[in-house]
Amino acid sequence: MAGFLLKRLIQAVFVMVVVTLVVSFAIRLTGDPALMLTQGAGSITEQDLERIREALGVNRPFLVQYGGFLTGLLRFDFGNSFLGGTPVSRLIADALPATLLLALVSMAVSIALSIPLGIRAATARGGVADQAIRILSLVGLSVPNFWLATMLVLLFAITLGWLPPSGMESPSNFVLPAVTMGVILTATNVRLVRSAMLETLQSQYVMVARAKGLSEGKVLYKHALRNCAIPLITYFGLQFGGLLGGIVVVERVFNWPGLGTLAFDAVAARDYPVLQGVITVLSLLIVGVNLLVDIAYGLVDPRIRTS
């Protein structure tokens, strides 16, 4: 198991180096932050712009800047924001809990919906319930998250006035963004659970369990679902990592004070340190989730960690 973990850790470190290198280079293609900071400031000379670039540290060679970023990363120090000089690590620490909480609630909503619906579709294969669930999942896959978010706000916040349209002041603020993300995720997860269950329900041990007189609930949830857990664990884990990276649009629609909103504002202002820090933290989270999935693989199936 130790060798298995070491191999996965080395792979995770390599991925992070590649991601941070690409991100650091790509961010610097978006424009000159000195020009952004001096917009509307009247007549600015090239000497003034150069002094600003020197103060921000963006006039140094790229590899020097990247080396400084890696050195700071080891101390979780991403530098200071170009706007206001606030430490980026503090901005991220303030926004990260909101993003993680929304992602966890959205994932919980998706799992709570997709597992029973997927099992129902598998047990009613070819029936009315199966066809209805598959059609709904196809509709869910076709709906963009920003459109669904906008429609939910118009209906439940503006028209009916049942829920707040934005912010994070109370538990009711979680409903609309979590349902938006949860419904989109459920559309994919239902099909995955259905496919995994269809294959498992044809296994011999399921027939034996039914022959023993076990209740249908125990057969489905204790035996069948447990034995198709590996593909589900994999996909749910990878999906959670992708959810963290793709939550930007939903956070913006609902004015959610998370990393997505922070990154969106940083892009508009060409705030290199903030954007680079946010993307790095999101990448660390995604790589960390993938690493946990690999560890779960090894715990669930010993053959994987010995191969």
N, C-alpha and C positions, 0 to 999 in steps of 0.2 A: 504493500500500500504506500510505503514511503517513496519508492521509486516512481510510482504512478503519480503521486502528488507533486514530486519534484519536476517531472516532465511537464505537467500541466502548468506549473508556476513559471518555468522557463518560457513556455509558449506564450503565456500571458504577458510577461515582461517584453518579449519581442514584439508582440502586437501593439503594446502601448508605445514603444519607441517609434514604430512605423507610423502609428496614428498621430502622435504628437508632432512628428517631423512633417508629415503631409499637411496637417492643420496649420502649423506655424508658417509654412511656406504659402499656403493658399490664402490665409488671412491677409498677408501682405500684398496680395494682388488686388485687394478690394479698393485701394485708394490711399491717399496720404492723410493721416490723421491731423497733421498740422493745418492743412487746408480746411478740414472740417471744423477744427477748433476756432479758426479765424474768420469763419463766414459771418458776414455782417459787421465786421470790426473796422471797416473803413479801408484806407490804403495800407497794405502790408507789403513790405519789401521782401526780397529773397533772403536778405540777411536775417530778417525777423523770423521767417519760416525756418531757416537753418538753426537758429537758436532754440526754437521750439522743438525741432526734431532732436537736437542734442539733449535738451532737458528731458524729453520723453524716452530717449535711448534708441530711437528708431533709425538713426543715421549710422549705426555700427553695422559691420558685415553680418549677414544673416546667420552664419554659423556661430558667431560670437553671441548674438542674441539668443539663439536656440540653446547654446551651452549654458547661458545664464538662466534660461527658463528651466532646464533640467536640474540645475543645481538648486534652484528655489523649490522645484517640485518635491525634492526629497524632504524639505521642511514644510511642505504644504504652503509655500509662499509663492503666489502668482504675481507679485508686484502690486502696484497701485493703479486704480482706475485713472484713465486720462481725464475724466470728468469728475472733478472734486477731490481726487487724490485718495479716495477711500481704499483701504486694502481689499483686494479682490477676494481673498480668503474669507473676509468678514461678509462681503456681499453674498458669496456662495453659501456660507454657513447659515445666513438668514433665509435664503431662498430654497435650499435643498430639502428641508423637512416638508415644505408644502408640496413639492414635486413628488417626493417619495410617498407621502400620505395619499395623494390623489392617485398615483399609480397603483398602490396597494389596494385601495378601495375599488378602483376600476377593475383590477384583476380579480378581486374577490367577487364582484358582481358578475363578471364573465364566467368564472368557474361555477358559481352557484346556478347560473342559467344553463351553461353548455353541457354539463355532465348529465343532469336529469333529462334534458331535451335530446341529447345525443343517444342516451340509453333508450329513451322512448322511441326514437326513430329507428334504432337498430332492432328492437323487439317487435316493431310494427312494420317490418320491411315490406315495401310495396303497398302498404295500406294508406288510408286517408291521413293518419297522423304523420306518417313518414313523409308523404308528399308535401303536406302543409309545412312541416319543419324545414324541409329542404328548400322549398320556395322562399320561405322567410329568410333563411340563411343566405340564399342567392341575392335577395333584395338588400340584405345588410351588407354584403360584400360590394354591392354597386353604389352604395351611398357614401359620398365623401364626408369625412368627419366634420369639416367646417360647415357644410350645409346642414347636417343633422343638428349640430350645436346651435346654429342660427334658428332653425325651426323650433327647437325645444325652448329657446329663449322667447321667441315670439308667442308661442302657445302658452307655456306654463308661467312665464314671468310677466309678460306684457299683457296678453289677452286675458288670462285667468287670474293672474296675480297671486298664484299659489306659492311660488318659489322666488328667491332673490336671483336677479340676472347675472350678478358678478360679485367678486370679492370672496373673502374667506373669514367672515365674521362669526358664523354659527354653523352647526352641523347641517342645516338645511342648504348651505352653499355647496355642499359636496354632491347633492343629488344630481343636478343637471350635468356637470362635467363628468362625474363618475358614470352616469347612465350613458352619456355620449360615447365615452371610450369603451365601456362595458359592452354595449350593443354591437359596436364595430368588431370587437374581439370575439364576441360570442358567435358571430356569423361564420368565422373561420373555425372556431373550436368545436362547434356542433358537428361539423362535417368530419373533423378529425376523430372525435369520440365515437361517432357512428361507425366510421370505417374500422377503428380498432376493435370495437365491440362486436361487429359483424364477424370478424375473423375469429375472435376469442370464443364467441357463443357456439361455434362449430367444433370446438375442441372436445376431446374425449373426457377431460376432467369435469367439464361443465355438465356433460350428459350423466356422468357418475354422480355428481352432486344432486342433480334433479332426481336420479333414480333412488337416492337415499331418502328422498322425501323432504329435502330442505325447502324452505319457503323461497318464492321467486325473488324476494328482496335480497336474501342472503346469497342466492346463486349469482345475482347480477352484481351486487355491490361488494360482497366479500370475496367471491371467487373470480368472476369474470373481470371486473374492473381492476382488481388488484393485479391480475396477471397481465393486463395490458398497460400497466403503469409506466413502463420505461418510455415508450414513445410519447405518452402524455406528459410525463415529467420533462422530457427534452423540449417539447414544443412549448409548453407553458413557460419554462424557464427562459428559452430564447425569445419568446414573445414578450415577456416582462422586460427583458433588456431592450428590445425594440420599442416597447411602449415608452420607456424613459427617453429614448431619442426622438420619438415622434409625437411627443405630447405638446410640442411648441405651439402648434396652431390652436389646439383646444384651450391651452392656458391663455393665449392671446384673446380669444373670443370671450372668455369668461373673466378676463382681467385677473387671472389667478396669480398670486405673488410667488411664482416658482422660477425654476431655472429657465424655462421656456421664455417667459416674459423678459427675464434678465438678458438672455441671449439676443432676443429680438431688438431690444433697445440698444444693445452693444453693437449690433450690425448697423443700425441706423446711424450711430455716432462714430463708427469705425474705432471703437474702443478695443484695441487689440488685447490688452491683458485680460479684460473681463470675458471677451468671447473665447479666447484661448483657454482660460481657466474653466469656463463652463463646459466647453466641449471635452476638455481633458477629464473633468470629473464625471461627466456622462459616460465617456469611454471607459473609465475605471469601473464604473458601476456595471456597465454592460459586460465587460471582461470578467468582473467579479461574479456576476450572475452565471455566466457561462462556465466559470470554474466550479461554482457550486453545483451546477448541473452535472458536470463531469464527475465530481465527488459523489453525488447522489447515484449516478450510474454505477460507480464502483461499489457502493454500499448495497444497492439493490441486486446487482448481478456480479458476483465475484469473478466470472469469466472475463469481464471487461478489463478489470485492473491487472489481471495476470496475462492478458494477451500482449 
